[in-house]
Each structure stands twice: as structure tokens, then as C-alpha cells.
Amino acid sequence: MNDIAPPRPRDPERTRASILNSATREFGAHGFAGGRIERIAETAHCNIRLLYHYFGNKKALYFAVLESAYADLRAEQAALDLDVADPLGAVETLLRFTFGYFQQKPYLEGLLQAENMMRGKFVAQSTRVPEEAARLKARLREILKAGEAQGVIRREVDPVQLYITIAALSRFHIANTYTLSAMLDIDIKSADWSAARLEHSVQLVRDWLVTGAANPAPPPR
């Protein structure tokens, strides 16, 4: 009786996904220049020749990682239930999701920092990234217009400014965790601090959308 197991069939999609996942972690931790193809192939459990078969070269792999990371974020944002009947609630849903997403995907923050260090050299070559962002801008514009019509959101809020604010509130403390923790003598990594930061951010954005000020002055007596 032959006890030798038959060879596993090749699964190109699974192999490609494994390489992308490993490359996301490698480039997120070390940037493009510091990322090593050898480490990516090792953690993806494939050989370098197979990696190049799927992605061509290091630049093409890095570019695929960037587009994939943006696409995953946009796909999950697009799947949110952003109800225009409740515009303030829709913006809060987007903020809470984005805040949590960056917490759960620390390698995305590393990728964005690395790409900004290169002045957006690779992402500027993508047509897919701005196309996906355009759909989010259109959705936010629709929500803001609905809020204006209902009288719950002030007039002429720029959807781009709103999204950059949401991204900043979701990312800044992650990008500066260690320096802020040391400087302010707090533990930004703690769950309690993060929860308090999220609630602060939600209130900040709600107040700004309604009044145009983060801390509105009390009404005159």
C-alpha cells in the first residue's frame, strides 16, 4: 500500500493572495526600499521565481499591494449602511468604521507613511485609487446635501475636507503613538484611551457639521 500523499493541486488565487498579504506586512513594516522579496517569499511559503511569475518585479508587487490596500478600505466603506435619511448618523458610521479599520490594520498606516516619504511616487500612477475615492466623495456629497435639506447639517460643507478630517482623526494618533505617549505621559495604545478618543472624535465632527465650530460658544442669555 502506497502511503505517499498526492501532491497538493496548485491554487493560483490562494498563492497570489498569500503573496499580497505577506508583501503588505513587509512593505508596511519596512517601506519599499527596506522591504525584502526574500522575506515576502518565505512568509508566503513560495519561492521567489513563483513570486516574480505572479507580479513581475518588486516595483510591480509594491504597486499591487498599494492598490489592493486602498481597494479593501474602499470596498468595506462602500458596504457600510450610510443612510441618507440620517445624515449625521451616516457620517458617524463612516467615522467609527474608519477609526476601527486603521486600528485593526496597522500595516496600512505603515504603507501610507512609506508612500508619503516617497512623495506618492507609486500611488500617483494609479487610476484605480482616485476612481474608488471619487465614489466615496460622491456618496459623502449626497449625505451632506441630504443633511442640508433636512436642516441638520450646515450649508456648504466640503466632502473632501470632511473625509480628510475623518482620516486624520482615525490615523494621527496611530502614526504618532510612541512620541505622543512619551511626551504626554499617556498610553495611547490602551483600549480605554482609544475608546475615549473615538467618542471625542465623533462629538467633534458632529459639532462641526452642525455649527461649523468644534466647541461652539454658548448661546447669549
Summary of the structure (lengths in Angstrom):
residues: 221
radius of gyration: 21.5
end to end distance: 93.7
largest distance: 93.7
contacts: 588
relative contact order: 0.10
helix: 73%
strand: 0%
